[in-house]
Structure formats: C-alpha cells, structure tokens
Amino acid sequence: MKAWASRRIADTDHFQRSQSDRYFCLDSHWYFTTREGLIMDPYESRELAAHEIQVYIKFVSAANKTVLSLLKREKLTVPQITVRR
C-alpha cells in the first residue's frame, strides 16, 4: 500500500472521504482540498490538480510538526457553492 493511501494516525473515521471528493471545478478551474482543510490553487485540468495533490502529499509526509501545525492553523473552509466534480 502506498503511504498516501494509508490512514493517518491523527485522522478519525468522520474525516475520511474518497479521493474524488478532494477535487472540484469552479469557473473552468480545478482545485483540490487537503485534509487540513486548505483549498489549493486553480489548475487548468483535473489531471494537473491530481498530479499536484501527490506533490502536496509528499510535502506533508516529510513536513515536521511545526509546519503541520501552521497548516492546521491556516485552515480554510470550502465555499458552499455548486461545483462540478
């Protein structure tokens, strides 16, 4: 099993969601959300967003506790709008 596919120790069942729920399209731009609640960039395609989420996961996997706490502190929420998945 790949490291990004395994459940992180800090996660609880109610935070689990499928990978496809992390992507959304708004005004022809694709975004992804993180477990930390961040909305990441506009991308030109879902495929590019999918690639960039793998880069982000590698970054978070290697990050120290200080960096992770900053990500959690900067937590944002996904806007309540109709989006294409």
ABEGO torsion letter per residue (X at the ends): XBAAABBBAABBAAABBBAAAABBBBGGBBBBBBAAGBBBEBBABAAAAAAAAAAAAAAAAABBAAAAAAAAAABBBBBBBBBBX
